[in-house]
Amino acid sequence: MKFRGERIRELRQRYGHSLALTCRLLEARLGFKTTKSSLSMWERGKYLPSLNALMALCELYGVEMDYFFSEE
């Protein structure tokens, strides 16, 4: 399975969230702390987010974890 980081960006843009706002929401609503730089690296596929990060993103945006993966 392949991680599809660009889907994080798609969700952010769909909701009108900047990198900074997404980071603030993750911390305020879910207690998950990250940086704009890390979030950007995940979106560009430079790094893989941790399981905790993926779970927080899923909860914030109301998607299942498999949304971020493909069978390629």
N, C-alpha and C positions, 0 to 999 in steps of 0.2 A: 504494500500500500504506500502511496505517495502523499506526503503532507502538502496541502494546497494553501500556502500562506496568503495568497492573493485574496482568498475568501474573507480573511479578516478585514482587509481594506474595503472589500465590497460591502460588508455589513456596516462598517463605520460610515461609509459614504451614504448608504441607504438611510441611515438614521441621522445623518448630518453631523456626525461626531468627528472632531479633530483628534490627532494623536493625544494631545494634552488632555482633552475632555475625556477620552476613553480611559486614560490612566487614572484620572480623578474619580470617574464613576466606578471603576474596578475597585479602587481603594475604599471609597465611601460606602458603596452598596454591599460589597462582598469581602472587604478586608484584604484584598489581594493587591500588593504593592508592586508596581513595575515602572519602567521609565519609557519615555517616548522613543528613545534609541532602541531599546529591546523590542518594543512593539513594532517599530519600523523594520528591524532585522527579521522578525517573524514573518511579517507581510511579504518581504522580498525573498524569503526562503534562505536567508543567510544562516539562521539558527533555528532550531526547533524549540518551540515553547515547552515548558515542563507540563506534566500532567495537571498540576494545580492551576497553571495558567490557562490551559485548554478548558478545564472545568469552569473556571471563572468566566471566560469568554462565552462559553455555551450558556451559562446562566444569564449573563448580561444581555445577550442577544437572542435568547430563546431558541437555540438550535441544538441538535444532537451532535455528539462528538464526531460522528462519521461524516458530517457536513464538511469537515476540514480535510478529508482524505478521499483519494480516488484509487481505483484498482489498476492503475497503470504500472 
